[in-house]
Amino acid sequence: MEHIYQYSWIIPFIPLPVPILIGMGLLFFPTTTKKLRRMWAFPSVLLLSIVILFSAELSIQQINSSSIYQYVWSWTIHNDFYLELGYFVDPLSCIMSILITTVGIFVLIYSDNYMLHDKGYLRFFAYISFFTISMLGLVTSSNLIQIYIFWELVGVCSYLLIGFWFTRPSAANACQKAFVTNRVGDFCLLLGILGFYWITGSFEFRDLFEISNNLIYNNETHFLFFTLCALLLFAGAVAKSAQFPLHVWLPDAMEGPTPISALIHAATMVAAGIFLVARFLPLFIVIPYIMNIIALIGIITVLLGATLALAQKDIKRGLAYSTMSQLGYMMLALGMGSYKAALFHLITHAYSKALLFLGSGSVIHSMETLVGYSPEKSQNMVLMGGLTKHVPITKTSFLLGTLSICGIPPLACFWSKDEILNDSWLYSSIFAIIACSTAGLTAFYMFRIYLLTFEGHLNVNFKNYSGKKSSSFYSIYLWGKERQKMMKKRFSLLNLLILKNNERAYSFSEKGNGIDVNVRNLMCPFITIKNFGTKNTCFYPHESDNTMLFPMLILVLFTLFVGYIGISLNQFNLNKETIDFDILSKFLTPSINLLHQNSNHFFDWYEFLKNAIFSVSITFLGIFIASSLYKPFYSSLLNLKFINSFSRLKIGSKEIFWDKIIYFIYYWSYNRGYIDYFYGISLIKGIRKFTELTHFFDRRIIDGITNGFGISSFFVGEGVRYIGGGRISSYLLLYVSYVLIFLFIFSFSENK
C-alpha cells in the first residue's frame, strides 16, 4: 500500500506528454502534425486510461485501509517562512480523480468525431489534456498554495475552451465574461488563503484544520476576522461552481464546443467549487454562521437555477441552468453538514449531466445538416421537434438522463437527491419545501427540453405572442392533417411559453406533406455522393456515428447503476445496534471522521421512503404539466377552451392575474431574472461612470491645480520682468498705478 501511495504524485503528470508533443509538433513540423492529427486522440485516451487504473487502485486501497496519506517536500525555506509541495490522497481526491478521468475519456472519444472537421482539432485536444492535468493537480494538492496554482490553471483552460471559436463575437464575449466573473472569486480566495496563513502560520490542510479548531475552541483568535477569511474562501467556490450571485458566466459558457460543456461545465470544473467547500468543511463546520450561509446560498441557487431554466430556448443553456440548480443541491447539503449526500449527488449528477450534454451535442450535430452551422439555429429547441424516429439511440439516452436528473427511481440521481431532500427536512422545513418544489420545477423544464427536442410541440403554425402571422419553415405536420386544425386553436399563454416574436418552428416527418422546392434548396445535405453532382440523398436528421454513441451508451450504464453505491443498507449485530455500511459511507469514513461525525449513523428507511414518495409525486406532477403543454397526445386530453376561459374569469371589474403571473414567470426566466441587466447597469455602466468621473477629476482638478500653478508662475515671471527691466516708462506706469490705488483707498476710507 505504501508503495502505491508513494507514486501518487505522478497522477497529474501522466497526460502531460500529449499537450507538449502537440505543441512541439505544431511548432517544428506543422504540416505533418496536421496531416496526422487524428493519431493524437489515441495517446490522449490511453494516458487517461492509465490514470483511471491508478485512481481505481488508490480507491480500493482507501476502502481497505480507511486511511489518509500525505507526502510533502520542501520547496522554499527562508527564516521562519517555509513552503512545501506534496500530494494528499483521501477519499475525496480519489472520487474526484475517478470522475475527471472517466468523464474525460468519454469526452475524448466523443470529441474525436465531433471535432473531426474543425480546423482547431489539435488545439482542442491540447487544451483538454492540459485541463485534465490541472484538475488532477487540483484534487491531489496538499496545501492552499498548490490549490490556488491549479485553481488558476483550471480557470485559464476554461477561458481558452469557452473561447475556442474566438472568431465568433459571442464566444469571445463569453470567455471574457467567465474570466472576469471568476477573477472576483479567485481574488477573494487568495485573500482568504493569506488570511488563514496569518492566523495559523501554515498552508497545509491538516495543520490548518487542527490549529484553527484549537483557536476557535479556546477562543484565542479574533472571531470576526476568522469568519471573514472563511467567507472569502467560500466566495472562490461560489464563483467556480456558478452559485448565486456569481452564476452569470455559466450560461454564456455554452458558446464553447459541446464536449467541453459535458466535461468542464457539468462534471469537473464546476464541481471544483463543491470540492473546495468539501475539502475545507472541517474548517467551516466549527462556525455555524458559515454553514448557514453556505446552505442559504445553496437553496437560493437551487430555486434560481430552476426558474431560469423554464423558458430557455437554447438546449445547452437550459442544461446549464439545470447544472447550476443541481450544484445548488450539493452546496445545500454541505451547508447542512451532509457530507456524504453532497458527494453522492456530485457523483450521480456528473454522469447523468455528462450524458445529457453529449446527447445535446448529438442533436446539434444532426440539426446542423438541416440548418447549416449556426448556433442560433442548431441549438434552438424551437426549431427542433419530431426527432425521435431519426435519432432513436440519442433520444433513449437523453430520456434516461432526463429521468435521472428529475429524480425518478431507481435511476442514479433519485438516491442522491432524495437523500439531500430527506436531510433538508431535518435541517429546515422552509428549505425542505423549497427544495422539494424545485424538484417539480426540475421535472417540468427537463421534460420541456426533452419534448421540444424529440417529440415536437403544439405550435407549428400559429399566431404568436406579438400578434403577427408566423409561417412555419415548411409545412410538415408530424401528427397528420386532422390534428392541424386542432393545433391552430391555442390560447396565447401556450404560444408564449413556446415561441416569442417571429421565430419559426418545424417538425420532421418521413411521410405526410411534401417538402416545398424552395425549402428543399435551403436545406443542407449530409450525404453527398462524389461524381454525382450535388444530389441530396437525404433531407432528414440522422443518428451520430458510433464513436459518438459509444460514450453515451456507457454513460447510460453509469446513469442506471452508479446510484447503488450510496444506498444505505442497515444490518443488526448481536447487540441489536444498527450499522450503516453502504459502500460510499465506508469509503468516506476517513473524511467523515475529520468532521467529528459518526460514519455508522442510523439511516431511517421509513422517513426516506415517506419523503421520497412526496418528492416523486411532485416530480410526476411537473412531468404531467410539461407533457400537457408540450406533447400533443396529452394536450388533446385538455379542454383548452375551458382553461382559456377559466384563466380570464372576472370578479367584479378586476381580472384574475393568472395570465400576468405566467407572463412574469416567462419573462423572468427568459431574461435570466434580469440579473445580467442589473449587473450591466450597476457594475458595467456604474464603473464606466466612475471612471469618467475620476478622469474628469484627474484632468480638471489634479491637472488643473498643477497647470494653474504653472500659468500663475508665468504671469508672475512676466510681471517681474517688466519691473526689473530697466525701462523708465515701466517704472512710471508702476508708480502712477500705486498712487492711484493709494488715493482710491484713502478716499474710500474718508467717506466712511
C-alpha positions, 0 to 999 in steps of 0.5 A: 500500500505504501508503495502505491501511495508513494507514486501518487504524485505522478497522477497529474503528470501522466497526460502531460506528454500529449499537450507538449508533443502537440505543441512541439509538433505544431511548432517544428513540423506543422504540416505533418502534425496536421496531416496526422492529427487524428493519431493524437486522440489515441495517446490522449485516451490511453494516458487517461486510461492509465490514470483511471487504473491508478485512481481505481487502485488508490480507491480500493486501497482507501476502502481497505485501509480507511486511511489518509496519506500525505507526502510533502517536500520542501520547496522554499525555506527562508527564516521562519517562512517555509513552503512545501509541495506534496500530494494528499490522497483521501477519499475525496481526491480519489472520487474526484480523480475517478470522475475527471478521468472517466468523464474525460475519456468519454469526452475524448472519444466523443470529441474525436468525431465531433471535432473531426472537421474543425480546423482547431482539432489539435488545439482542442485536444491540447487544451483538454489534456492540459485541463485534465492535468490541472484538475488532477493537480487540483484534487491531489494538492496538499496545501492552499498554495498548490490549490490556488496554482491549479485553481488558476490553471483550471480557470485559464483552460476554461477561458481558452475552451469557452473561447475556442471559436474566438472568431465568433463575437459571442464566444469571445464575449463569453470567455471574457465574461467567465474570466472576469466573473471568476477573477472576483472569486479567485481574488477573494480566495487568495485573500482568504488563503493569506488570511488563514496563513496569518492566523495559523502560520501554515498552508497545509490542510491538516495543520490548518484544520487542527490549529484553527479548531484549537483557536476557535475552541479556546477562543484565542483568535479574533472571531470576526476576522476568522469568519471573514477569511472563511467567507472569502474562501467560500466566495472562490467556490461560489464563483467556480461552481456558478452559485448565486450571485456569481452564476452569470458566466455559466450560461454564456459558457455554452458558446464553447464546443459541446464536449467541453460543456459535458466535461468542464461545465457539468462534471469537473470544473464546476464541481471544483467549487463543491470540492473546495467547500468539501475539502475545507468543511472541517474548517467551516463546520466549527462556525455555524454562521458559515454553514448557514450561509453556505446552505442559504446560498445553496437553496437560493441557487437551487430555486434560481437555477430552476426558474431560469431554466423554464423558458430557455430556448437554447438546449445547452443553456437550459442544461446549464441552468439545470447544472447550476440548480443541481450544484445548488443541491450539493452546496445545500447539503454541505451547508447542512453538514451532509457530507456524504449526500453532497458527494453522492449527488456530485457523483450521480449528477456528473454522469447523468449531466455528462450524458445529457450534454453529449446527447445535446451535442448529438442533436446539434450535430444532426440539426446542423445538416438541416440548418447549416452551422449556426448556433442560433439555429442548431441549438434552438429547441424551437426549431427542433421537434419530431426527432425521435424516429431519426435519432432513436439511440440519442433520444433513449439516452437523453430520456434516461438522463432526463429521468435521472436528473428529475429524480425518478427511481431507481435511476442514479440521481433519485438516491442522491437527491432524495437523500439531500431532500430527506436531510433538508427536512431535518435541517429546515422545513422552509428549505425542505419545501423549497427544495422539494418544489424545485424538484417539480420545477426540475421535472417540468423544464427537463421534460420541456427540453426533452419534448421540444427536442424529440417529440415536437410541440403544439405550435407549428403554425400559429399566431404568436405572442406579438400578434403577427402571422408566423409561417412555419419553415415548411409545412410538415405536420408530424401528427397528420392533417386532422390534428392541424386544425386542432393545433391552430386553436391555442390560447396565447399563454401556450404560444408564449411559453413556446415561441416569442416574436417571429421565430419559426418552428418545424417538425420532421416527418418521413411521410405526410406533406411534401417538402416545398422546392424552395425549402428543399434548396435551403436545406443542407445535405449530409450525404453527398455522393462524389461524381454525382453532382450535388444530389441530396440523398437525404433531407432528414436528421440522422443518428451520430456515428458510433464513436459518438454513441459509444460514450453515451451508451456507457454513460447510460450504464453509469446513469442506471447503476452508479446510484447503488453505491450510496444506498444505505443498507442497515444490518443488526449485530448481536447487540441489536445496534444498527450499522450503516455500511453502504459502500460510499459511507465506508469509503468516506469514513476517513473524511467523515471522521475529520468532521467529528461525525459518526460514519455508522449513523442510523439511516431511517428507511421509513422517513426516506421512503415517506419523503421520497414518495412526496418528492416523486409525486411532485416530480410526476406532477411537473412531468404531467404539466410539461407533457400537457403543454408540450406533447400533443397526445396529452394536450388533446386530453385538455379542454383548452377552451375551458382553461382559456376561459377559466384563466380570464374569469372576472370578479367584479371589474378586476381580472384574475392575474393568472395570465400576468403571473405566467407572463412574469414567470416567462419573462423572468426566466427568459431574461435570466431574472434580469440579473445580467441587466442589473449587473450591466447597469450597476457594475458595467455602466456604474464603473464606466461612470466612475471612471469618467468621473475620476478622469474628469477629476484627474484632468480638471482638478489634479491637472488643473491645480498643477497647470494653474500653478504653472500659468500663475508662475508665468504671469508672475515671471512676466510681471517681474520682468517688466519691473526689473527691466530697466525701462523708465516708462515701466517704472512710471506706469508702476508708480502712477498705478500705486498712487492711484490705488493709494488715493482710491483707498484713502478716499474710500476710507474718508467717506466712511 
